[in-house]
Amino acid sequence: MKGHVPTPDDLVDSMVARLFASNEPVPGDSLLDPGCGGGAFIAGVLRWCEANGVAPPRITGVELNPSLAAKARKRFADYPAVRIVQANYLLSPVTTSYRFIIGNPPYVSLANLGGNVQRDSYRKRFTSARGRFDLYMLFFERSIDALAPNGRLVFITPEKFLYVSSAKELRRLLAARTFVASIHLAPEDAFPGFTTYPAITTLDRQTDEQTPTAVRLRCGTARHAQLPGDGESWWPYLMAEQTANDDPLLGDVCVRVSAGVATGADDVFVRAIAELPAQLRSFAKPAVAGRDLATGMPFPTPHRAILIPYRDTGELLPRADLGALGRHLASPSLKEALERRSCAERKPWYAFHDNFPPDILRPKILFKDITKEPFFWVDRTGDVIPLHSVYYIVPERGDQLDALCEWLNGPEASRWLEANCQRAANGFLRLQSSVLRRLPVPAHVLAQAPMRMAA
Ligand SMILES: C[S@@+](CC[C@H](N)C(=O)[O-])C[C@H]1O[C@@H](n2cnc3c(N)ncnc32)[C@H](O)[C@@H]1O
C-alpha cells in the first residue's frame, strides 16, 4: 500500500492535544483527516473528546485505498459524526473548509509515483510540485486551501521539507498563507520499526507576522525562531544556537578540502593498472574516479593508475629525470594531445593542468562532488589519488579520520549538506568545497578520536 505507515496511538494523542490546545471544538465545527488509512487520528479525536467531555466535531476521513477506506468505515459505523470518503485527496475539488485538519500524509517521492499522467496533473495543480517533490508536500498545499480562516492544522511528515531545495515553493507558501505556530522534531524511533526523521508541524490559518515559531529539537532544546518568508531553508533558523556555538568549521580542522587531480588529459595519464607496462610502474599510483565510487558501498580496490610526472613533494620532475615516463609521454600522438591543452602555453607540455598537491598523498576522506546522496570514504593509507571527479578532505590530525568520516556519513551532517548545498539540474547535490568548509563539526566528534601517540 503506497505511503501507508500507521501512526502509533501515543503520537496521535500528543498531536490531537496540540490541535485542540486552547482551541476546543464547538458544535458545528468540522475536522478533516486526509489519508486517514484505518482511522488512527479519527480514533484519537474521539478519545480526546470523550476524555474531555466535549461533543466530537463532524469528522471526514479521506482515503485513496479502497480496502483501508472500507476498514475505517466499518470501524466508525457506530459514530454518526464520522464520514469516510474513498477518493484521491489531491485531485478532488476543495468544496468544504475545515476548522481542524490533522494527519500523517503519505510519504511517496516523485520517483515512486506511478504514471506520468498523475505526476503531470499534480504539477499542473500544485505550486509546491517542484523538482523532486514528495506527496506529503502536496498534502500541505491542498490542506491550506481547505483550512477555515480560524483553522488549525497539525501534520506529522518527514522533516525534509524544512530544508530541501525542492520544498522551496512549499516553504514560501506556508510562510505566506499560514502562521507556522510550531515545529517539533519528533524522535527518530517515533514509528516503531522505522528510522525516520519526523517533524510535527502546527499551522494556523491566521497569519501573525510578529509571533515567532515555537521550535522543539530532538535533543530537547526549545526555542523560538523567526522563519524566513522567501522559501530559503528553515533549518539554520531552527538550529540557530546549535550552530552559533563554538563548534569549529570543517575548514578549520582540515588542511585541505579540494577537488582531486586535474590532468587536462586523463586519456594520457590514467591507465588500467592491469595494462600498465613494467617500466612505468614506478611513476604510477592507484587512482579513483567518481564512477568507481558507489554510495553506501565500501571503498573499492582501485583498478586505475595515474602516471605522475611530479615528486611526492609536489615539484614537477625535470624533463631529464622523467626516464621511461618521459619517453612514453613524448611518443608523437601523446605529446600532441598534451600540447593541445591550454595549460601547455604556460607550463611544460608534460605537466598536469593543475599542479600536483603534495598533501593529496596523506590519509584522507574522499567524496563525489555531484551525488544523489552525500557519502564519504576513508583512504587510510593515503596513497590513492582522487581524479578531478572526486573531492578529498585531509584532516589536520590523521587520528580524526575515522570519527570524522563516520560523522560525515551520519544524519546530522547529511541534513546540513542537504540544507546548504546547491543542486545540479538533475536534482543531484553539488558538494562544493567552499560550502563544505563552512560545515560546523561538533566538538565531541573531534574529541572522540584516539589521542595521538608521542613520536
Ligand atoms: C502515512 S499513511 C497514514 C495513515 C493514517 N492516517 C495513520 O496515521 O495511521 C498515509 C495514508 O494516505 C493514503 N493516501 C496516499 N495517497 C493518497 C491520496 N492521494 N489521497 C488520499 N489518501 C492517500 C495511504 O493509502 C495511507 O493510508
The ligand as a MOL file (V3000), in Angstrom:
LIG
                    3D

  0  0  0     0  0            999 V3000
M  V30 BEGIN CTAB
M  V30 COUNTS 27 29 0 0 0
M  V30 BEGIN ATOM
M  V30 1 C 1.2810 7.5630 6.2360 0
M  V30 2 S -0.2770 6.7780 5.9860 0 CHG=1
M  V30 3 C -1.1610 7.3120 7.3670 0
M  V30 4 C -2.3900 6.5560 7.6420 0
M  V30 5 C -3.1750 7.0490 8.8640 0
M  V30 6 N -3.5470 8.4510 8.7220 0
M  V30 7 C -2.3510 6.8940 10.1390 0
M  V30 8 O -1.7650 7.8690 10.5460 0
M  V30 9 O -2.2790 5.7870 10.6680 0 CHG=-1
M  V30 10 C -0.9040 7.7410 4.6300 0
M  V30 11 C -2.2040 7.2730 4.0520 0
M  V30 12 O -2.5300 8.1020 2.9430 0
M  V30 13 C -3.1760 7.3100 1.9320 0
M  V30 14 N -3.0490 8.0210 0.6480 0
M  V30 15 C -1.9900 8.0270 -0.1930 0
M  V30 16 N -2.2190 8.8420 -1.2470 0
M  V30 17 C -3.4600 9.3760 -1.0560 0
M  V30 18 C -4.2540 10.2830 -1.7940 0
M  V30 19 N -3.8160 10.8200 -2.9210 0
M  V30 20 N -5.4770 10.6080 -1.3190 0
M  V30 21 C -5.9300 10.0570 -0.1520 0
M  V30 22 N -5.2090 9.1920 0.5890 0
M  V30 23 C -3.9820 8.8560 0.1550 0
M  V30 24 C -2.4330 5.9980 2.0220 0
M  V30 25 O -3.2030 4.9320 1.4590 0
M  V30 26 C -2.2340 5.8460 3.5220 0
M  V30 27 O -3.2850 5.1550 4.1090 0
M  V30 END ATOM
M  V30 BEGIN BOND
M  V30 1 1 1 2
M  V30 2 1 2 3
M  V30 3 1 2 10
M  V30 4 1 3 4
M  V30 5 1 4 5
M  V30 6 1 5 6
M  V30 7 1 5 7
M  V30 8 2 7 8
M  V30 9 1 7 9
M  V30 10 1 10 11
M  V30 11 1 11 12
M  V30 12 1 11 26
M  V30 13 1 12 13
M  V30 14 1 13 14
M  V30 15 1 13 24
M  V30 16 1 14 15
M  V30 17 1 14 23
M  V30 18 2 15 16
M  V30 19 1 16 17
M  V30 20 1 17 18
M  V30 21 2 17 23
M  V30 22 1 18 19
M  V30 23 2 18 20
M  V30 24 1 20 21
M  V30 25 2 21 22
M  V30 26 1 22 23
M  V30 27 1 24 25
M  V30 28 1 24 26
M  V30 29 1 26 27
M  V30 END BOND
M  V30 END CTAB
M  END
